[in-house]
Amino acid sequence: MSYRITVKLQHNYYQSAALTKRDALAQRLLAGMGDAGQLLSIGEQLDHLMVEYELGGENPFDSHHAALQTVEWAAGQFFIQAVEAEVARVVQVGIYSGVLGGFAAFGVTGKAHPLVTLIATAAAAYGGYKFGQAFPQQFVVLRARRHPYYGWQWIEVQPPQIGGAQAAG
């Protein structure tokens, strides 16, 4: 399971200067992250960037904080300030959608010739798997805001409740 951190950046550059700094920032981030993660995108105006990484070590919070500090360090080399961050867990749902597609095709073609059922089930399972891998699901788990005196203040985001809460009263 991987995580994506989206970091909001602030700077005082004009449009043309931001574009020249963008490539240098990307190279600095790639060097700073090493094998621990990969840079997914940097905004055209240098207003945000996104990094994907895996958890390492015993404490998962340390991995999130280390990724954020690496981004902050790389951006600081170009007088760009990281001000907010959001960590999302990325879940690949290829296996689930493949199984669902296979069962759906089996149900639709259940009364057909067995070879047709087999081919349709296999094709739907493969297509469902590819579809699920192409569109990963993201769930926000942490948010952080940079305080000028206290550093990064992390807030854990609660997952949405399914069904809705009962009104007390």
C-alpha positions, 0 to 999 in steps of 0.5 A: 500500500502506498501513500501520496502527499500533496504539499501546498507551496508559496513563493514570490516568483513571477511566472517565467521564474517559476517555470525555470525553478520547476525543473531544478526543484524536480531534480532536487526532489528526485535526489532527496527522495532516492528510492524512498519515493517518486515525484508524481507532479509539480504544479505549473505555478509551483503552487503544489507538488505530489510525491508517492512513497511507501511506509518504512520503519516501525512508526508510520507517522515517521515515514509521512513526516520524513517525506514532508521534511524532504519536500520542505528541504528541497523547496527551501533550497529555492526559497519556496515555502511549504505551508500545507500538506495532505497525506492520502492512502492509495488503494489499488482495487484491481483484484476486487473489480476483477472478481466483481466483473467475473461474477457479473459475466458469469451471472449474465452468461450462466445459461449460455454454452459453457465455453462462452461463459468461460471466455466471457468470465475471463474477459470480464475479470481481466478487464475489471482488473485492468480498470481497477488498477488504472483508477486507484482510490485515494483516502485522505488520512492526515493533514498538516499545517506549518505553524511559524513557531511550532513547526508542522501540526498534524491532524488525523482525518477520520474516515467518512461514516457509512450510513449516517449517524442517528440523531440523539434527542 
